[in-house]
Amino acid sequence: MKIVRTDAELQTPIIDAALRGAGHDLVTLPDGVDEGSLIDAVATADLLLMCYTPITARVIAAAPKLRGIVKFGVGIDAIDIPAAKARGITVVNIPEYAEETVAEGAFTLMIALAKKLIPLDRQMHSKGWAWPEPAWMGSDIAGKTIGLIGFGKIGRSMAHMCAHGFRADVVAYSPHTPAGEMEALGIRRADTLHSLLAQSDVVSIHCVLNDSTHHLIGEAELRAMQPHAHLINVSRGAIVDEAALVRALEEGWIAGAGLDVFSDEPLRREGHMISPLYEMENVILSPHLTFYTKGAMERLETETLERCGEILAGRPVLIKSTDPRLAGQPGARYP
């Protein structure tokens, strides 16, 4: 069968070798492939694997043989799921491979900002030493209020690290999560987003990107944060109004940010909406790689192959995600 895998820069040697070893015709396409080239590639494809590349209604309409779309990752916002469902094409993601891994990445950004590790490292490399003075004074995590936006599996892992590992006071805003469920884990529930923002020393984003969360954090929300607070985003760039974030950092509405995701990737030093952040000492930029560890990639590739095998064999496809957009698919099975 013909299989197309986009985003070839994200190397998946286990997946590629297994599919080719099984006799399938695997075509890999680079990140940023244009829609026309993708349409040509999927015209005779049975299966499509993607990570970041937009899978539009036009792409789906151009693939009459397509049986399934496998997101080798978590976020499904780049796929036109209604168009796929209308064609009876199964859409599945791999939601559990990096829950703790990404939470560890968020925690790393948070503690690096709190301890001023990046500017201290630069000082050591350029000057050889740094004496204790106000410019280098960091802050503690213990006793601080950490606000989480979203309380799914990654958010819960982050909450556990902060509350049980570092004795932080953790508050979460997740409208669809019952208060009792949070309280059972020792987490306070914020009734509104603004109440969470106003009380948090660190705000860490862990919700999915959809129509209701696009630009969830805009100018009003950034202004609601405390001036000493840091913003962490390891979820999706478009959850934050990035133009407003640049202004917030330039004008001191908040103290700093740690970002692993951006609405327009890859990031660029020049000509990008948030290029000014490259010059800021209080900003840590990571190239969307908090998920990228040896263990996480092994889990991702193994489970991706399981889902591919189900689709190609015509067996019911296991949908582990609780995202309602993936619910109710014929030919799928749910835990």
Secondary structure, 3 states (H helix, E strand, C coil): CEEEECCCCCCCHHHHHHHHHCCCEEEECCCCCCHHHHHHHHCCCCEEEECCCCECHHHHHCCCCCCEEEECCCCCCCECHHHHHHCCCEEEECCCCCHHHHHHHHHHHHHHHHCCHHHHHHHHHHHCCCCCCHHHCCCCCCCCEEEEECCCHHHHHHHHHHHHHHCCEEEEECCCCCHHHHHCCCCEECCCHHHHHHHCCEEEECCCCCCCCCCCECHHHHHHCCCCCEEEECCCHHHECHHHHHHHHHHCCCCEEEECCCCCCCCCCCCCCCHHHHHCCCEEECCCCCCCCHHHHHHHHHHHHHHHHHHHHCCCEECCCCCHHHCCCCCEECC
